[in-house]
Amino acid sequence: MSRLPSGRGGQSFVEYALIIILLAIVLLAILLILGDDLRTFINDLLQTWFPAGPVVP
């Protein structure tokens, strides 16, 4: 079994962190662009599934 050099573990951690940061930036950009439309879609969907009926005290 080959072992990684001692400095390699930190490098792979940084690479994974950069990928996660990049994915977070892309997700944030998508939410900023589609935010209002997405909120309207989810709201309409929830009101279709759970219509507000009369509230009986």
Beta strands, then each sheet from edge to edge (+ up, - down):
end
